[in-house]
Amino acid sequence: MPAPMLLAVDGDPDALGRVERELRDRYASSYRVVGTRSPDEALAILTELADAGEDVALVLAAQWLSETTGSELFERVRLLHPHARRGLLVAWGEWGHRRTAEAIFDSMALGRIDYYVLRPATSPDELFHQAISSFLLDWTEARLIAPHTVRVVADAWAGRAYELRDALQRCAIPHAFYLSDSEEGRVVLAKSGAGARLPLMVLPDGQVLSDPTNMEIANATSAWIDPDRDEFDVVIVGSGPAGLSAAVYGASEGLETLVVDEGGVGGQASSSSLIRNYLGFPRGVSGRRLAEQAYEQAWVFGGNYALMHRVSDLSQVGERLVVILPEDRRISARAVILATGAAYRRLDVAALDALLDVYDAHRSALPWGCAALAGKAFSLYRRRGGARRSPLPDFYIGAHAAVANLSVLSRDENPYRSYFPRVVVVCPA
Ligand SMILES: Cc1cc2nc3c(=O)[nH]c(=O)nc-3n(C[C@H](O)[C@H](O)[C@H](O)COP(=O)(O)OP(=O)(O)OC[C@H]3O[C@@H](n4cnc5c(N)ncnc54)[C@H](O)[C@@H]3O)c2cc1C
């Protein structure tokens, strides 16, 4: 497979030359670097690569191009190469021009660009490279080829494989999933030794866990509590943004701090692909990255974690508070902070509730992993020339069925047959 492409599009030949030079100098050994002044040529290149199934890691384009705009071009890029990062090139001070500023705001709000990038000035321009390397890191994460990725192999999307991915997702651990009969799955299995049982988890340090329990995952990923400690200054229940903020402040003030969560880190926020309103992240930050960084920030101040541990009780014993963890483990503290987030109640719609009983149906949240599978099917559909305006609902239904091992009742079985061949489709005659 040829190296992924970095594509720059700018009508100004000097500016384009500087961008190409910086990209080539720093990245040419791992990426193909191509620059063009023509948006049409850029689209022709991108279409050809999409047809050939080749990767585009990054597209940089100026806003004001001949006969089109950067924003319009990025809209096409998003459809052709959904994983490619998109950076709008602007000259220094150009954000002060009303038209360009509005183009930046609109493109960000509509998800057409990931962020704007200052055109390089001197060489090397480390500010430019800082932006480029963050884009490339985001791209590797989206393509599941980031360093230190946990690999999971199983013979189906559903069942225990789904729970394992859910646990990893909730611990904000980058992971890739392979079916055991896929090419990648077979390679991982071959390297994992004869006794490996499915589902299988291979950690970045080479440890192989066969059909691990959640507690084994917690131990292997260091998300567990030191067995000899049962006293802390403060215990924080919940490792969502609120709990992690409390942990950073508690630990940084020198308090012996323990964060306990029944899942992983990040709480609800870890399911958000892009949070744009968190202080200090003007480009936005994925919930997973935010959780990772907050976890690490409290940890370097000496914070402790017990992930995948549910707190089942809280009581006062003398001067101290005691929380109860699984296996009747008791931890005492001078203070306990409850940062357990929100629990959602169902809408009280009597007519709908009545139907649920009649059909013995239940409502549940979309499972983790569903969006990734739906997105994968959607990009395959686009590569095959699919042009329907809103096929995503079908892909979500198919992906949900595949991940949660459900059957689908539909008049049209074709979309499911083509994109989710393992899903059982019941088609009324
Ligand atoms: C898809 C999505 C996108 C979002 N995007 C944004 C956004 O862009 N901007 C924004 O401002 N907000 C966003 N939100 C909302 C934001 O994530 C929440 O407001 C935030 O996570 C609340 O933080 P929290 O720490 O109070 O609670 P939570 O994040 O809910 O964390 C609570 C934690 O407590 C743990 N817990 C509960 N009970 C126990 C127990 N008994 N024992 C151990 N652990 C327990 C839970 O497992 C959970 O991890 C989004 C939410 C979702 C779901």
The ligand as a Tripos MOL2 file, in Angstrom:
@<TRIPOS>MOLECULE
LIG
   53    58     1     0     0
SMALL
NO_CHARGES

@<TRIPOS>ATOM
      1 C1        -21.9430   11.9530   23.4560 C.3       1 LIG1
      2 C2        -21.7940   13.0830   24.4540 C.ar      1 LIG1
      3 C3        -21.2470   14.2900   24.0380 C.ar      1 LIG1
      4 C4        -21.0960   15.3480   24.9480 C.ar      1 LIG1
      5 N1        -20.5230   16.5020   24.4970 N.ar      1 LIG1
      6 C5        -20.3880   17.5420   25.3550 C.ar      1 LIG1
      7 C6        -19.7810   18.7590   24.9160 C.ar      1 LIG1
      8 O1        -19.3770   18.8930   23.7560 O.2       1 LIG1
      9 N2        -19.6730   19.7660   25.8170 N.ar      1 LIG1
     10 C7        -20.1450   19.6410   27.1160 C.ar      1 LIG1
     11 O2        -20.0130   20.5960   27.8870 O.2       1 LIG1
     12 N3        -20.7000   18.4900   27.5560 N.ar      1 LIG1
     13 C8        -20.8420   17.4590   26.7210 C.ar      1 LIG1
     14 N4        -21.4270   16.3100   27.1570 N.ar      1 LIG1
     15 C9        -21.9110   16.2350   28.5580 C.3       1 LIG1
     16 C10       -20.7240   15.9640   29.5040 C.3       1 LIG1
     17 O3        -20.0480   14.7880   29.0760 O.3       1 LIG1
     18 C11       -21.2510   15.7990   30.9280 C.3       1 LIG1
     19 O4        -21.8550   16.9950   31.3230 O.3       1 LIG1
     20 C12       -20.0890   15.4750   31.8680 C.3       1 LIG1
     21 O5        -19.4770   14.2500   31.5130 O.3       1 LIG1
     22 C13       -20.5880   15.4030   33.3180 C.3       1 LIG1
     23 O6        -19.4490   15.1520   34.1020 O.3       1 LIG1
     24 P1        -19.5300   14.4720   35.5290 P.3       1 LIG1
     25 O7        -18.1250   14.2020   35.9490 O.co2     1 LIG1
     26 O8        -20.3770   15.3190   36.4120 O.co2     1 LIG1
     27 O9        -20.3450   13.1080   35.3570 O.3       1 LIG1
     28 P2        -20.1310   11.8510   34.4030 P.3       1 LIG1
     29 O10       -19.3220   12.1960   33.2120 O.co2     1 LIG1
     30 O11       -21.4790   11.2700   34.1950 O.co2     1 LIG1
     31 O12       -19.2620   10.8510   35.3020 O.3       1 LIG1
     32 C14       -19.8150   10.2090   36.4120 C.3       1 LIG1
     33 C15       -18.9820    8.9690   36.6760 C.3       1 LIG1
     34 O13       -19.3880    8.4020   37.9150 O.3       1 LIG1
     35 C16       -19.3110    6.9980   37.8340 C.3       1 LIG1
     36 N5        -20.1620    6.4110   38.8770 N.ar      1 LIG1
     37 C17       -21.4700    6.6510   39.1010 C.ar      1 LIG1
     38 N6        -21.8900    5.9320   40.1660 N.ar      1 LIG1
     39 C18       -20.8090    5.2500   40.6220 C.ar      1 LIG1
     40 C19       -20.6000    4.3170   41.6920 C.ar      1 LIG1
     41 N7        -21.5950    3.9820   42.5260 N.pl3     1 LIG1
     42 N8        -19.3650    3.7860   41.8510 N.ar      1 LIG1
     43 C20       -18.3420    4.1360   41.0420 C.ar      1 LIG1
     44 N9        -18.4990    4.9910   40.0040 N.ar      1 LIG1
     45 C21       -19.7010    5.5390   39.8010 C.ar      1 LIG1
     46 C22       -19.8180    6.7040   36.4160 C.3       1 LIG1
     47 O14       -19.3300    5.4440   35.9680 O.3       1 LIG1
     48 C23       -19.2100    7.8660   35.6250 C.3       1 LIG1
     49 O15       -17.9620    7.5160   35.0510 O.3       1 LIG1
     50 C24       -21.5500   15.2150   26.3000 C.ar      1 LIG1
     51 C25       -22.1080   13.9910   26.7110 C.ar      1 LIG1
     52 C26       -22.2100   12.9330   25.8110 C.ar      1 LIG1
     53 C27       -22.8020   11.6220   26.2810 C.3       1 LIG1
@<TRIPOS>BOND
     1     1     2 1
     2     2     3 ar
     3     2    52 ar
     4     3     4 ar
     5     4     5 ar
     6     4    50 ar
     7     5     6 ar
     8     6     7 ar
     9     6    13 1
    10     7     8 2
    11     7     9 ar
    12     9    10 ar
    13    10    11 2
    14    10    12 ar
    15    12    13 ar
    16    13    14 ar
    17    14    15 1
    18    14    50 ar
    19    15    16 1
    20    16    17 1
    21    16    18 1
    22    18    19 1
    23    18    20 1
    24    20    21 1
    25    20    22 1
    26    22    23 1
    27    23    24 1
    28    24    25 2
    29    24    26 1
    30    24    27 1
    31    27    28 1
    32    28    29 2
    33    28    30 1
    34    28    31 1
    35    31    32 1
    36    32    33 1
    37    33    34 1
    38    33    48 1
    39    34    35 1
    40    35    36 1
    41    35    46 1
    42    36    37 ar
    43    36    45 ar
    44    37    38 ar
    45    38    39 ar
    46    39    40 ar
    47    39    45 ar
    48    40    41 1
    49    40    42 ar
    50    42    43 ar
    51    43    44 ar
    52    44    45 ar
    53    46    47 1
    54    46    48 1
    55    48    49 1
    56    50    51 ar
    57    51    52 ar
    58    52    53 1
@<TRIPOS>SUBSTRUCTURE
     1 LIG1         1 GROUP 0 **** ****
